[in-house]
Amino acid sequence: MDELIDIQRQRIDFLEERIRQLEEALMPSSVIVPVEYQLTVLEARVFSHLSSRELGTKQSIMMALYSDRADEPEIKIVDVFVCKMRRKLSKFGVRIETVWGQGYRLARRPSEVAA
């Protein structure tokens, strides 16, 4: 019986580490969200997700938002988050662009565009 418990603990440890890695891929902890943006925890997840890739699809944003829940709301919630974030981020010159039929991306600042 102890051997079975040890095997199960190892499997749980493995799965917990895998979840940690996947969450890090979706929302890298290296992305610092300035506190003055006043984003909620979930908005900060979306910001981190968009900051770490060229394009965030609605599906990938949903994974970043709700990967830790069994039940998730309708995908239209992504549009609601983006709308609220646009309002907050516009004061700081940060724009979220819609890529029609694909998803969203953070607008590139002139200093980020290659010459």
C-alpha positions in Angstrom: 0.0 0.0 0.0 2.9 2.4 0.8 4.3 1.8 -2.6 1.0 2.7 -4.3 0.9 5.9 -2.2 4.5 6.8 -3.2 3.7 6.2 -6.9 0.6 8.5 -6.6 2.6 11.2 -4.8 5.2 11.1 -7.6 2.5 11.4 -10.2 0.9 14.3 -8.4 4.3 16.0 -8.1 4.9 15.5 -11.8 1.5 16.9 -12.8 1.8 19.9 -10.5 5.1 20.7 -12.0 3.7 20.3 -15.5 0.8 22.7 -14.6 3.3 25.2 -13.3 5.3 25.1 -16.5 2.2 25.5 -18.7 1.0 28.5 -16.6 4.5 30.0 -16.9 4.2 29.6 -20.7 0.8 31.3 -20.8 1.6 34.0 -18.3 5.4 34.5 -17.8 6.4 35.7 -14.4 9.1 37.7 -16.0 6.5 40.2 -17.3 6.2 43.0 -14.8 2.8 44.7 -14.8 3.3 48.2 -13.5 1.1 48.8 -10.4 0.1 52.2 -11.8 -1.9 50.4 -14.5 -4.3 49.3 -11.8 -5.1 46.1 -13.5 -7.0 43.4 -11.7 -5.4 40.0 -11.2 -7.1 38.6 -14.2 -6.4 41.7 -16.3 -2.7 41.3 -15.4 -2.8 37.7 -16.6 -4.1 38.9 -20.0 -1.5 41.7 -20.1 1.3 39.2 -19.3 0.0 36.8 -21.9 -0.2 39.5 -24.6 3.2 40.9 -23.6 4.9 37.5 -24.1 3.8 36.8 -27.7 3.1 38.4 -31.0 -0.6 37.5 -30.9 -3.0 36.2 -28.3 -5.9 34.3 -29.7 -9.2 34.4 -27.7 -8.6 30.7 -26.9 -5.1 31.2 -25.6 -6.3 34.2 -23.5 -9.1 32.0 -22.1 -6.5 29.5 -21.1 -4.5 32.2 -19.4 -7.5 33.4 -17.5 -9.2 30.2 -16.6 -6.7 27.4 -16.7 -7.2 26.9 -13.0 -10.9 26.4 -13.2 -13.1 23.5 -14.3 -15.9 25.9 -15.4 -15.3 28.9 -17.6 -17.5 31.6 -18.9 -18.3 32.3 -22.6 -15.4 33.3 -24.8 -17.0 36.8 -25.2 -15.6 37.5 -21.8 -12.2 38.1 -23.5 -13.7 41.1 -25.3 -15.0 42.5 -22.0 -11.5 42.2 -20.5 -9.9 43.8 -23.5 -12.4 46.7 -23.4 -11.7 47.4 -19.7 -8.0 47.1 -20.2 -7.9 49.4 -23.1 -9.6 52.1 -21.0 -7.0 51.7 -18.2 -3.9 51.3 -20.4 -4.7 54.2 -22.8 -3.6 56.7 -20.1 -0.1 55.2 -20.3 0.1 55.0 -24.1 -0.4 51.3 -24.2 -2.7 50.0 -26.9 -4.3 46.6 -27.5 -5.0 46.1 -31.2 -7.6 43.8 -32.6 -6.4 41.4 -35.3 -9.7 40.6 -36.9 -10.5 36.9 -37.0 -7.3 36.0 -35.0 -7.2 37.7 -31.6 -5.4 40.6 -29.9 -1.9 42.0 -29.7 -0.1 44.8 -27.9 0.6 47.6 -30.3 4.3 48.1 -31.0 5.9 51.3 -29.9 8.0 53.1 -32.5 11.2 52.2 -30.5 10.3 48.5 -30.9 9.9 48.6 -34.7 13.0 47.4 -36.6 14.6 49.9 -38.9 
